[in-house]
Amino acid sequence: MKRLGLEALLFLLLATAVALLANAARADGLDLGRDYFPADSAAGSAAGGVKSLAHELEAAGLTAITAEEIADYLPFLQGTPGNEDSDYFLLDARNEKAFKQGRLPGAILCDHYRQDEFLDATRIERLQRAALIVVYCNGGDCPDSVSLGRDLVYQHKISPEVVRVYVGGWAEWLLQGRAVETE
């Protein structure tokens, strides 16, 4: 019996080592030093699951934006062809797979969990001078847009006055039948 327990422990250690090596070998592997679930962002509550995004927005000092307001800015967004020098940005906080399947017109991929891949020094400098930055994710209870918005303000020193979060997100945009882009 003691030998079986030892073999199980050895197997577990070997499997963990293989998993860590595989993660390290992948270009898109998880950053093991990063806190993907900070205590203050999406802590569940017994009554409602995820904290209210409105409460998270308020706590982060961010402001919401509606689909109608975003539609007014679409012609001016930096990600729109011909507007490469624009001071208006629309950042998609979802992952690359979701982004390629469909996004708001002019959106720029900025996966919340892998920001360092999308926010190089040049882009951060441009965002710091932006007139407007709209951030969105899947909508509903998805906290990624709020988390990215908070990171833009507190980690990258972008003025909270220019950061807006589209709480309705991708789901609401689709439900309203608005235009989308795909790969």
C-alpha positions in Angstrom: 0.0 0.0 0.0 2.9 2.3 0.9 4.4 1.6 -2.5 1.2 2.5 -4.3 1.0 5.9 -2.5 4.6 6.6 -3.4 4.0 5.7 -7.1 0.9 8.0 -7.1 3.0 10.8 -5.6 5.8 10.3 -8.2 3.3 10.2 -11.0 1.7 13.5 -9.8 5.1 15.2 -9.6 6.1 14.0 -13.0 2.8 15.1 -14.5 3.2 18.5 -12.9 6.7 18.9 -14.2 5.6 18.0 -17.8 2.7 20.5 -17.6 5.0 23.3 -16.4 7.5 22.5 -19.2 4.8 22.4 -21.8 3.4 25.8 -20.5 6.9 27.3 -20.6 7.5 26.1 -24.1 4.3 27.7 -25.5 4.5 31.2 -26.7 1.0 31.8 -25.4 1.5 29.9 -22.1 0.2 31.3 -18.8 2.3 33.7 -16.9 2.6 31.8 -13.6 3.6 34.9 -11.7 0.5 36.8 -12.5 -2.6 37.0 -10.3 -5.4 36.2 -12.8 -8.1 36.4 -10.1 -7.3 39.4 -7.9 -9.3 39.5 -4.7 -10.9 42.9 -5.5 -12.1 42.3 -9.0 -14.7 39.5 -9.4 -15.2 38.0 -6.0 -18.4 36.1 -6.0 -21.2 36.7 -3.5 -23.7 34.2 -2.2 -26.6 36.2 -3.6 -25.5 37.2 -7.0 -22.4 35.4 -8.2 -20.2 38.2 -9.6 -20.2 41.6 -8.1 -22.1 44.2 -9.9 -20.1 45.7 -12.8 -21.5 49.1 -12.0 -20.1 48.8 -8.5 -16.7 47.7 -9.9 -16.8 50.7 -12.3 -17.5 53.1 -9.5 -14.8 51.6 -7.3 -12.3 51.9 -10.1 -13.2 55.5 -10.9 -14.3 54.5 -14.4 -17.3 55.6 -16.4 -19.7 53.5 -18.6 -20.5 54.2 -22.2 -23.5 53.0 -24.2 -23.7 51.3 -27.6 -25.2 54.5 -29.1 -22.3 56.6 -27.9 -19.8 54.1 -29.3 -21.6 54.2 -32.6 -21.1 57.9 -32.8 -17.3 57.4 -32.4 -16.9 54.5 -34.8 -15.8 56.7 -37.8 -13.0 58.2 -35.7 -11.5 55.1 -34.1 -7.7 54.4 -34.4 -8.4 50.8 -35.6 -10.4 52.0 -38.5 -8.5 52.0 -41.8 -7.4 55.6 -42.6 -7.4 56.6 -38.9 -4.0 55.2 -37.9 -3.2 58.6 -36.2 -6.5 58.9 -34.4 -6.8 59.7 -30.7 -9.8 57.5 -30.2 -9.3 53.8 -29.3 -11.6 50.8 -28.9 -10.0 48.0 -27.0 -11.3 44.4 -27.0 -10.4 42.8 -23.7 -11.5 39.3 -24.9 -9.1 36.6 -26.0 -7.7 36.3 -29.6 -10.0 33.5 -30.6 -13.1 35.5 -29.7 -11.6 38.6 -31.3 -11.0 36.8 -34.6 -14.6 35.4 -34.6 -16.0 38.9 -34.4 -15.5 42.3 -32.8 -16.8 45.8 -32.8 -15.7 47.7 -35.9 -12.3 49.3 -35.4 -11.5 47.3 -32.3 -7.9 46.6 -31.3 -7.2 43.3 -29.5 -6.0 43.7 -26.0 -6.6 40.5 -24.2 -7.0 41.5 -20.5 -5.1 38.4 -19.3 -2.2 39.0 -21.8 -1.9 42.7 -21.9 1.8 42.8 -22.1 1.6 41.2 -25.6 -0.7 44.0 -26.9 0.4 47.1 -24.9 4.0 47.8 -25.9 5.6 51.1 -24.9 4.6 52.8 -28.2 0.9 51.9 -27.8 0.9 52.9 -24.1 2.4 56.2 -25.0 -0.4 56.7 -27.6 -3.1 55.7 -25.2 -1.7 58.1 -22.6 -2.4 60.9 -25.1 -5.8 59.6 -26.2 -8.9 61.6 -26.2 -11.1 58.5 -25.6 -10.4 54.9 -24.9 -13.4 52.5 -24.9 -12.9 49.0 -23.5 -15.3 46.1 -23.8 -15.5 42.3 -23.3 -18.3 39.8 -23.6 -20.7 41.9 -21.5 -23.1 40.6 -18.9 -21.1 39.5 -15.8 -17.7 39.5 -17.7 -15.4 41.7 -15.6 -12.5 41.8 -18.1 -13.3 45.2 -19.5 -13.5 46.7 -16.1 -10.2 45.0 -15.1 -8.5 46.2 -18.3 -9.8 49.8 -17.8 -8.6 49.7 -14.2 -5.2 48.5 -15.4 -5.0 51.2 -18.0 -5.6 53.8 -15.3 -3.5 52.5 -12.4 -0.7 50.5 -14.1 -0.3 52.5 -17.3 -1.1 56.0 -15.9 -3.9 56.8 -18.3 -6.3 59.4 -17.2 -9.6 57.9 -15.9 -11.4 60.8 -17.6 -10.7 59.3 -21.1 -11.3 55.6 -20.2 -14.9 54.3 -20.8 -16.2 50.8 -20.3 -18.9 49.4 -22.5 -20.6 47.2 -19.9 -23.1 45.7 -22.4 -20.1 44.4 -24.4 -20.1 42.0 -27.3 -23.3 40.3 -26.3 -25.4 43.5 -26.3 -23.7 44.8 -29.5 -24.8 41.6 -31.3 -28.3 41.6 -29.7 -28.8 45.1 -31.1 -27.9 43.9 -34.6 -25.0 46.4 -34.9 -22.2 46.1 -37.5 -19.3 43.7 -36.7 -15.9 42.9 -38.1 -14.4 39.4 -38.5 -11.1 37.9 -39.7 
